[in-house]
Amino acid sequence: MKEQIKKFLNEEQDPKAIEKITSKLNDLLMKYEEIGYIAVQKKPALTVFPDSIVVTNKRIIICQPKNLGLSMDFTDYTWDQIEGTSVKENILGSEFSFSTKTDMEVSIDYIPKIQARKIFTYAKEQIDILKSGAVPNATIIEEVAADATDEFEDVEEMETVEVTSFMEIMPSTPPPLPTVNEYFDTRIEAHKETHKESGLAGLSQDELFEKLQNYKKLLDNGLILQGEYDNFKKEILSYM
């Protein structure tokens, strides 16, 4: 059995249905999207092609096999479209339902009770997180941090290039040196930024990332040393 589907077989889901769904979903998942849970319909009679509900950190996906299982319809609803979810437990399984902000009701019946409870709990957590604003911010920070990491890696790689001749890196006309007052003014501003670090724990993810960008600009302008910047970067990333 494939290793990636084992974690979705904890509540007696149909292995064949899970394998078919996951193989097709691999091409449908968005960047940074992860499957949280899969519930598979189980009717009293033999169900050869059951419907399934897939919940990810970005949306709910309803999977409905068609044409004797040769094709499958996928209908998705992002978490910001969903108004609420509910579970109705019957004698034979449960009915999982959710409503959208456009007053649309979607239901899948004959979901095993424990699977229905699990998917209801996961859905409620995602809706609560979305209302608190944590999901969009986390996604944005993750994407920006990935881009920032690539940029830092490029900078560090350039710094390790061996210089065989100083004429290759020195301009023909040296740039004008700052005046004494300008130099000390910029150094004072840089140290002011340093003293603000004691309040990092109270900053949001966006504020932390903005502060990291500011230190990068100070480094690029020669106002702080590489070692200072590395220390600032390490400390800020520990709060992100």
HUBELNOR-V540483 format. One line per field, one symbol per residue. ss: DSSP state (H for helix, E for strand, L for the rest). psi: psi as a letter, one per 20 degrees, with the letter a starting at -180 (. if undefined). burial: + if it has 24 or more other C-alpha atoms within 12 Angstrom, else -. A space follows every 50 residues. Layout:
# HUBELNOR-V540483
ss=???
psi=???
burial=???
This chain:
# HUBELNOR-V540483
ss=LLHHHHHHLLLLLLHHHHHHHHHHHLLLLLLLLLEEEEEEELLLLLLLLL LEEEEELLEEEEEEEELLLLEEEEEEEEHHHEEEEEEEELLLLEEEEEEE LLLLEEEEEEELHHHHHHHHHHHHHHHHHHHHLHHHHHHHHHHHHHHHHH HHHHHHHHHLLLLLLHHHLLLLLLLLLLLHHHHHHHHHHHHHHHHHHHHH HHLLHHHHHHHHHHHHHHHHLLLLLHHHHHHHHHHHHLLL
psi=pphiihijkhlkqohgggggghhhhhiiqrpjpqphqpppqnqgrpohmq qqppprihrppppoqrlkjhrppppqoqhiipgrrqpopagnaropqqqr ijkpppqprkpqghhggghggggggggggghijhgggggghggghgghgh ghhgghhhiippohpihhipqhoqqpqqrgggghghhghghhhgiihijh hjqrgghghhhhhghhggghjjhqrhhgghgggggghii.
burial=----+--+--+-++++++++++--+---+-----++++++++------++ +++++++++++++++------+---+++++++++++++----+++++++- -----+++++++++++++++-++++++--+----+-----+---+----- ---------------------------------------+--++--+--+ ----++-++-++++++-++---++----+--++--++--+
